[in-house]
Amino acid sequence: MDIELLSSIPLFSELSEEELINISKQTVRQVYKKDNMVLIEEEIGSTMFVILDGRVKISRISDEGREVILSILCDGDFFGEMSILDGQTRSANAVTLEDTQMLIVRRENFLQMLYDYPQVAINLLKELAHRLRRSDSQIKSLSLQNALGRVASTILRIADDSGTIKHGQVEISSLPPQQDLANMAGTSRETIARVIKSLSQLGYVKKEGSKLIILEYDRFRQDFS
């Protein structure tokens, strides 16, 4: 494992070179093809995953059989840690959206890391707190906002997770398909298309194929967060 690559992962970024070398010996690198089901909801889990390169969709299936997308993870993000921490079954499904390279860490190895390297535990808690705040915001968006607000809030979450900012604009290089956006925003594909068109006409965004540009990010966040 390339130590420089390992140090770029937020979970391990504050560790020394010697500590990173020790951690690299406890991980396995693996490439998953696009549309590969990595985790299945309710199965027993004994590993966690750290994304090195690629994107992974985290979702659940409702009682009515509808997919609800919780988040889309990318480089540096991790998932599968809940089963490791509490010993329970997986809480969601994880599917690769493109060819994705990941680190795999077994439960016993990760728990030992938390004992050996307190900074990893602190970084883990920071990320879990961030996810809890984001979930609270998502619940508020879905329950209180209209369709325009829900879709805009969803775009904001994607921009914050994987967008690139330059001169006040944020570019999302690969916006998820409309059905995935609908599953994230709790609406329909038709509504997604209509809202993005409206946002474009209002001067908030510009869409070029699968790329979406938020033209004035600060204004967009002020109006829709």
N, C-alpha and C positions, 0 to 999 in steps of 0.2 A: 504494500500500500504506500502510495506517495504521501509522505508526511505533510508536505505543503498543502496537498488537497485535503487531507484530514483536518488540518488546522483552519481551513476555510469554512468548516462546518460550525455554526454557532454553538452547538452543544459542546464541542471540544476546543473552541477557539482560544481559550485562556490557559491551556495546558502547556507545559514545557515540552521540548523536543523529546526528551527521554520518556515522559509520560505518554506522548503520542505514539512513540514506537511501541510501548507496552500495549496500548489500546489496539494498535493495528494488528497485533498478533492474536487478538481475540475477536476479530471480525472477518467476514468472508465477503468478497465482492462478487456480485452477480448481475447479469443483464437480463431484463425481462422485455419481451417483445410487446408491441402495441396491443391493447385490448386483452392483456393477460390478467386473470383474476388472481391477485396476490393474497388477499384475505377474504374470508367468507364470514359474514355475520353469524354469531352464535357458535362458531367452531372453537375448539380449545386452542389457545395460543401459547407458544413457547419461544417466540422470536419477535424482535422489533426490527424496523427497517429505517435506514437513513438514505435519503435521495441524494445521489451525487450529480446526476444529470438526467433530466426528463421531467415528466409530470404524472401525477397520480390522482385519481378521483376517489374521494371518500364519500360513501353514500349509504343510505338505509332504504329498506323497502317497507312501505306502509302496509297496514292490514288490508288495504284495498288493492295492493299490488303496484302502487305508484312509487317510482324512485324519487327519493328526496336527497339532493346533493348537499352535503354538509360543508365540504371545502374541496378546493383543488390545490394540491401541494406541489412544490417544485424544488429546485436545487437547495440543499441545506436543511430541508424540512424532514421530520421523522414521524413515524406512525407505528401503531402496534404496541405502544408502551403501556397502555392501560391494563391489558391482560398480564403483562409482565409484573406490574406493580401490585395488582390486587388478586391475581390468580384466577380471575373469572374468564368467561368466554369473550370472544371478540364482540365489540359493540357496533361494528359497521363493516361494510364491504370496501375493498380497495382494488381499483382497476387501473392499469396503466393507460394513459391517453396517447402515448407515443413510446418508442423504444426507450427504456429507462434503466440506468445503471444505479444499483443500490448496494449499500453495505447491510449485511445481515448480522445481528448480534443476538446470541442465545440468552435466555432469561438468566441463567446462573452467572454468565459473564457480565451482563449489564448490572445486575444487582451488586456484584463485586466491585464494579467500577464506581458505583455510588458510594460504597464504603471507602474505597481507596482514594478517590478523587472528589472531595466535597464540592469543588467548583462545577463538576458535571451535574451534581444534584441541584446546585443553585441555578444553573442554566436551565435545567429541566423544569424547576418550579417557575422560573420566569416565563418560559414558553407556555406552561399550563395555565398560568394566570392570564397571559395574553389571549389564549384561546377562550378562556371563560368570559373575558370582557367582550371578545368578538361575538361569542354566542349570545350574550345578553343583547348586544346591538342588533344582531340578526333577528332575534325574537321580537324586539321592539319594532324593527322595520316591517316584519311580516304581519304583525298584529295591528299596527297603528297607521301605516302608510297606504296610500292608494297604489295602483299598478305602476304609475310613473315613478313614485318614490321607491317602491320595492326593486324595480329593475335598476334604477340609478344607484341604489345602495349596493346592489349585487355587483355592478360594474366597479364601484369604488373598492369593494373587498378584493376583487381580482386585480385592480390596479395597485393596491397596497401590497398584495402578495407577490405579483410578478411583473408589474409595470416598470418602465424605464422613464425617468424624468429628465427633461432637458428644456431649458428656457421656459419654465412654467407649464410646459405641456407634458402629459404622461402618455406613453405609447404602450399599448398592450399588443404585443407582436402576434399573438395567436389567441383570439377570443374563442371561448368554447362554443360548440355548436348551439343553435337556438334552442334545441330540446334540453340540453344540459343547462343553459341559462334559465329556461323556464322552470326546471326542477330545482334550481337554486333559489329562484325568486318566488316560487309558489304560484306560478301563473301558467299561461299557455304559450306555445310557439308564436301564435298569431299576435299575441300581446307584446311579446319580445320584439318582433319585427316592427310593430306599430310604434312602440315607445322609442326604439333606437332611431327610427325615422323622425319622430318628433324632436328628440334630443339634437339630431343633426340640423333640423330646420330652425331650432332655437339657438343654434350656434354653440352648443355645449361640446359636441363630438364630431369627428369625421371618420367615416368607415371606408377602408380600402381593402376589399376582399375579406380575409379573416383578421386583418389588423384594424384596431380601433384606437383613435387618438383623442384623448380628452384635451381640448384646446386651451382651456383655462382651468387648471386643476384646482386652484384655491377657490375660485368662484363655484366650481362644480361641487366641491366638498362643502362649502358654506351653505349652498342651496339644498343639498340632499342628504347630508349626514345628520 
